[in-house]
Amino acid sequence: MADAVVAPLDVKLMNLTASVLFVAFAFLGVLTAARWASRLPLFDIRSVAVVGDVSHNNEVTLRANVAPRMRGTFFSVDLDRVRAAFEAAPWVRQAIVHRQFPNRLQVVLQEHQAVAYWGSDAESRLINSYGEVFEANLGELEQEGLPRLLGPEGQSAEVLTMYRAVAPLFAPMDMVIDQFEMTARGSWRVRLETGASIEMGRGDVAEVVSRVHRFLKTLTQVTSKYGRQVAALEAADLRHDNGYALRLRGVSTVEVVTAVKK
């Protein structure tokens, strides 16, 4: 049987080079065809469907505001740019943009759910359910009786967490929180709708809740001692190690209450 003929090295190199060039030209051809096809009028963005939370925004207005910022076709449109344009609209917290072949976009919106005011009365900022601060036209606010939270910039989520832990403790006694504050020094303060001010001191959620619980547990007993209702509370200081001090309207003395250890 005759020996197989072995191709010279230069022939092998030529064949390999030809194969590589063929693949490269084929790839470039496919790429060029794809780019040409992507620019066809068929793939021009024809519509943008807006779904999700739109209670504070008009879909037609949203699309009109975003349209000037959309460039390209179905394949080339910058989804991040479109998303940013929608998220720049008032009340919009998050926008998720999807392509829908061959020439549509779908935008799923999530709006801010306001749970409190943030900052001074002169500001138009709100806190959403995630503890994030956002600006909005307060005239569009649907909820009534929202509390006002205050604190250092960047601490809104921490303030909301503490408020959510403390507020339910006051509710059974009809003590409605009007303002809840974290001071610059990290101390917690409450102002009730009656105008009463309560200093709760520093600490984490467990420590502050413990102080408030200790205070509310004996408050009715203390106010009754002076013939007063809980609504007569003018001020309280819970920063004492073993009790608290309070002042009642119409009572000239300050009551210092020592907690009873069991």
C-alpha positions as CSV (number, residue, x, y, z in Angstrom):
1,M,0.0,0.0,0.0
2,A,1.4,3.4,-1.1
3,D,2.5,5.8,1.6
4,A,0.2,8.8,2.1
5,V,1.5,12.0,0.6
6,V,2.3,14.6,3.2
7,A,1.7,18.2,2.1
8,P,4.6,20.6,2.5
9,L,4.5,23.0,5.4
10,D,4.1,26.0,3.1
11,V,1.0,24.4,1.5
12,K,-0.5,23.7,5.0
13,L,0.1,27.3,6.0
14,M,-1.5,28.6,2.8
15,N,-4.6,26.3,3.3
16,L,-4.9,27.5,6.9
17,T,-4.6,31.1,5.9
18,A,-7.2,30.6,3.2
19,S,-9.6,29.0,5.8
20,V,-9.1,31.9,8.2
21,L,-9.7,34.5,5.6
22,F,-12.8,32.7,4.4
23,V,-14.2,32.7,7.9
24,A,-13.3,36.3,8.5
25,F,-14.9,37.5,5.2
26,A,-18.0,35.4,5.9
27,F,-18.3,37.0,9.4
28,L,-17.8,40.5,8.0
29,G,-20.5,39.7,5.4
30,V,-22.9,38.5,8.0
31,L,-22.2,41.5,10.2
32,T,-22.6,43.9,7.3
33,A,-25.9,42.3,6.3
34,A,-27.1,42.5,10.0
35,R,-26.3,46.2,10.2
36,W,-28.0,46.9,7.0
37,A,-31.1,44.9,8.1
38,S,-31.2,46.6,11.5
39,R,-31.6,50.0,9.7
40,L,-34.6,49.0,7.7
41,P,-37.7,51.0,8.4
42,L,-39.4,47.8,9.6
43,F,-37.3,48.1,12.8
44,D,-37.9,51.8,13.6
45,I,-39.5,52.1,17.0
46,R,-43.2,52.6,16.3
47,S,-44.7,52.5,19.8
48,V,-43.9,52.5,23.5
49,A,-46.3,50.7,25.8
50,V,-46.3,52.0,29.4
51,V,-47.6,49.6,32.1
52,G,-47.5,49.4,35.8
53,D,-48.0,52.3,38.3
54,V,-49.2,55.4,36.4
55,S,-51.5,56.9,39.0
56,H,-49.5,60.1,39.1
57,N,-48.4,60.3,35.5
58,N,-50.2,60.5,32.2
59,E,-49.0,57.8,29.7
60,V,-49.3,60.1,26.7
61,T,-47.4,62.9,28.4
62,L,-44.7,60.4,29.5
63,R,-44.2,59.1,26.0
64,A,-44.1,62.6,24.6
65,N,-41.4,63.7,27.1
66,V,-39.3,60.6,26.4
67,A,-39.6,60.4,22.6
68,P,-37.0,63.2,21.9
69,R,-34.4,61.2,23.9
70,M,-34.9,58.0,21.9
71,R,-32.5,57.3,19.1
72,G,-32.0,54.3,16.9
73,T,-34.0,51.3,15.9
74,F,-35.2,48.2,17.7
75,F,-31.7,46.8,17.7
76,S,-29.7,50.0,18.4
77,V,-31.9,52.0,20.8
78,D,-30.1,52.7,24.1
79,L,-32.4,51.1,26.8
80,D,-30.5,52.7,29.6
81,R,-31.1,56.1,28.1
82,V,-34.8,55.4,27.7
83,R,-35.0,54.1,31.3
84,A,-33.3,57.2,32.7
85,A,-35.7,59.4,30.8
86,F,-38.7,57.7,32.3
87,E,-37.1,57.7,35.8
88,A,-36.6,61.5,35.5
89,A,-40.4,61.9,35.5
90,P,-42.1,63.0,38.8
91,W,-43.1,60.1,41.1
92,V,-41.3,57.4,39.0
93,R,-39.1,55.3,41.2
94,Q,-38.0,52.7,38.7
95,A,-38.5,52.0,35.0
96,I,-37.8,48.6,33.4
97,V,-37.6,48.7,29.6
98,H,-38.0,45.7,27.4
99,R,-37.7,45.3,23.6
100,Q,-40.7,43.7,21.8
101,F,-39.8,42.5,18.3
102,P,-39.9,44.0,15.7
103,N,-40.5,47.6,16.6
104,R,-41.9,48.1,20.0
105,L,-40.8,48.9,23.5
106,Q,-42.5,48.1,26.8
107,V,-41.8,50.1,29.9
108,V,-42.9,48.8,33.3
109,L,-43.1,51.6,35.9
110,Q,-43.0,51.6,39.6
111,E,-44.0,54.8,41.3
112,H,-43.0,56.0,44.7
113,Q,-45.4,55.2,47.5
114,A,-45.1,58.1,49.9
115,V,-45.2,57.2,53.6
116,A,-43.9,60.4,55.2
117,Y,-42.7,63.9,54.6
118,W,-38.9,64.4,54.9
119,G,-37.3,67.6,56.1
120,S,-38.7,71.0,57.2
121,D,-42.1,72.3,56.4
122,A,-40.6,74.4,53.7
123,E,-39.4,71.4,51.7
124,S,-41.3,69.4,49.2
125,R,-39.5,66.1,49.8
126,L,-41.1,62.8,50.7
127,I,-39.9,59.4,51.8
128,N,-41.1,56.3,50.0
129,S,-41.8,52.8,51.5
130,Y,-38.1,51.9,50.9
131,G,-36.8,54.8,52.9
132,E,-35.7,56.7,49.8
133,V,-36.1,60.5,49.6
134,F,-37.8,61.9,46.5
135,E,-39.2,65.3,45.4
136,A,-42.8,65.7,44.3
137,N,-45.6,68.2,43.9
138,L,-47.2,67.9,47.4
139,G,-50.5,69.0,45.8
140,E,-50.6,65.5,44.1
141,L,-50.2,63.7,47.4
142,E,-53.2,61.4,47.9
143,Q,-52.5,60.4,51.5
144,E,-53.5,62.6,54.4
145,G,-52.0,62.8,57.9
146,L,-48.5,61.7,56.9
147,P,-45.9,62.1,59.7
148,R,-42.9,64.3,59.2
149,L,-39.5,62.7,59.6
150,L,-36.2,64.6,60.0
151,G,-32.6,63.5,60.2
152,P,-29.2,63.9,58.7
153,E,-28.9,63.5,54.9
154,G,-28.4,59.9,53.9
155,Q,-30.1,58.6,57.1
156,S,-33.7,58.5,55.8
157,A,-33.9,54.7,55.7
158,E,-32.7,54.4,59.3
159,V,-35.2,57.1,60.5
160,L,-38.0,55.3,58.8
161,T,-37.1,52.0,60.3
162,M,-37.1,53.5,63.8
163,Y,-40.4,55.3,63.2
164,R,-42.0,52.0,62.1
165,A,-40.8,50.3,65.3
166,V,-41.9,53.1,67.6
167,A,-45.1,54.5,66.2
168,P,-47.2,51.3,66.8
169,L,-46.4,51.6,70.5
170,F,-48.0,55.0,70.8
171,A,-51.1,54.1,68.7
172,P,-53.1,52.1,71.3
173,M,-53.0,55.2,73.6
174,D,-54.2,57.5,70.8
175,M,-50.9,59.3,70.9
176,V,-50.4,60.2,67.2
177,I,-46.8,61.1,66.1
178,D,-46.7,64.4,64.2
179,Q,-42.9,64.6,63.8
180,F,-40.1,62.0,64.3
181,E,-36.5,63.1,64.4
182,M,-33.0,61.8,64.5
183,T,-30.8,64.7,65.7
184,A,-27.4,65.5,64.4
185,R,-25.9,63.7,67.5
186,G,-27.9,60.5,66.8
187,S,-30.5,61.0,69.5
188,W,-34.2,60.3,68.8
189,R,-37.0,62.8,69.4
190,V,-40.8,62.6,69.0
191,R,-43.4,65.4,68.8
192,L,-47.0,64.4,69.1
193,E,-50.0,66.0,67.5
194,T,-50.9,67.4,70.9
195,G,-47.5,69.3,70.8
196,A,-45.9,67.1,73.5
197,S,-42.1,66.5,73.0
198,I,-40.5,63.2,74.0
199,E,-36.8,62.7,74.1
200,M,-36.0,59.1,73.6
201,G,-32.2,59.2,73.6
202,R,-29.7,57.3,71.5
203,G,-29.6,53.6,70.7
204,D,-30.7,50.9,68.3
205,V,-34.3,49.9,67.7
206,A,-34.3,47.4,70.6
207,E,-33.0,50.0,73.1
208,V,-35.3,52.8,72.1
209,V,-38.4,50.5,71.9
210,S,-37.6,49.3,75.5
211,R,-37.5,52.9,76.8
212,V,-40.7,53.8,75.1
213,H,-42.5,50.7,76.3
214,R,-41.3,51.4,79.9
215,F,-42.6,54.9,79.6
216,L,-46.0,54.1,78.1
217,K,-46.6,51.2,80.6
218,T,-46.8,53.6,83.5
219,L,-47.8,56.9,81.9
220,T,-51.6,56.6,82.6
221,Q,-50.9,55.8,86.2
222,V,-48.7,58.9,86.6
223,T,-51.0,61.3,84.9
224,S,-54.0,60.0,86.9
225,K,-52.0,60.8,90.1
226,Y,-52.3,64.5,89.2
227,G,-55.9,64.2,87.9
228,R,-54.8,64.6,84.3
229,Q,-55.4,62.6,81.1
230,V,-52.5,61.4,78.9
231,A,-53.3,64.3,76.5
232,A,-52.0,66.7,79.2
233,L,-48.5,65.4,78.6
234,E,-46.2,68.4,77.7
235,A,-42.8,66.8,77.6
236,A,-41.0,63.7,78.6
237,D,-37.4,62.6,78.9
238,L,-36.7,58.9,78.6
239,R,-32.9,59.2,78.7
240,H,-32.6,58.2,82.4
241,D,-31.1,54.9,83.1
242,N,-33.8,53.6,85.4
243,G,-36.9,55.7,84.5
244,Y,-38.0,58.9,83.0
245,A,-39.0,62.5,83.7
246,L,-42.2,64.2,82.5
247,R,-44.0,67.5,82.6
248,L,-47.8,67.9,82.5
249,R,-49.8,70.9,81.5
250,G,-51.2,72.6,84.6
251,V,-48.7,70.9,86.9
252,S,-45.8,73.1,88.1
253,T,-43.6,70.2,89.1
254,V,-41.6,67.8,87.0
255,E,-42.4,64.1,87.9
256,V,-39.4,61.8,88.0
257,V,-40.6,58.2,87.6
258,T,-38.3,55.3,88.6
259,A,-38.9,52.0,86.9
260,V,-39.6,49.1,89.2
261,K,-37.3,46.2,88.6
262,K,-38.9,42.8,88.8
